[in-house]
């Protein structure tokens, strides 16, 4: 339920195709599960072709297969096809279940065949000891809802109580959904009182609730959430709103509602997080703009947007995101942003890329530190040292130090470890990412030898050999 119905169907068909590729023996239960996926996600398909494919593969449909096909036909107002399947089933000596009669009851009503409706009801009443589920009552309630016969709904609800028949939350949500689709929303508040809020919503009930999003009835969703007060369901609702690409004011209104009802911690940030999985960058940026008045926007919030452009090999798009960060959000791209999400996807020589990034407002000190970090992450300590000799920095120890130690462990390159280490400096500001122009800081000091040694001993306490190698062979450490 954390993705849209069509995506769930695509995933189900993807798994289905792999079953064939792997030559896994398929039975009727596999086909029934695929039918269930189609039904749960309101997916259009051809039941005739489905049954024909089963026959071609030597698999006979069982009662569950026919039940699902008949349900689909009645739901899609294909009553003649449903009765055709009913005859096929009877010819195979399969006894219709209560669920099949319920589907035919709804299909007859949708087809305007009240004579058939009355006949099915009369038969089901004669079988009341065998037919015990609540679906028949739900169908009757939905029939009354379509006709706006609220008094009959209330009378039937009262009858259910007297007969000790407990309608599930799914039944009530189906009723509310029918009222909503038929524009009878003035009675919904009274129907909400029938919801059982003592237990958590099941997956079936959550699917019913999500259907309101797909028909843009967000106010009804808010009312239902107010009744059930379930934080997990609220988060699923928010997730599906974003994935459905609803208008921004709808998403922000839901965020405000959830925040007011205290059903979700930081709903605006969650909305931004879910928008990263969407293909619409505009939605993400719009939500970030809303968030900037409530939260501090940090550089890593833009990393998914940079990755999306990188996947498209769109370096211009990456540069545009950097410009948006600075101009619209006043966020300075940090060293890690440039080293991990910009430089790996850049084109051209180092001087050309440095110049281009400078044009887009990136401080040269940030660029230089990012380049050295980028080279060290590729274990290119020689090139990193060469770069630092050409572009004198300053280079920040707390940005580069960890990666430098990793490279030394991997390559045992004493010379470049020390050459790079003695060029590193530290400053008084605790957060490098917030500094727009590191070179303008007054208090920039070289990293002491003691700091290098102590940090190395802290991270690699058992690596005595490499430490002795550094201390014993290098003139920079006069011991």
Beta strands, then each sheet from edge to edge (+ up, - down):
strand 1: 395-396
strand 2: 424-427
strand 3: 444-446
sheet 1: 1+ 2+ 3-
end
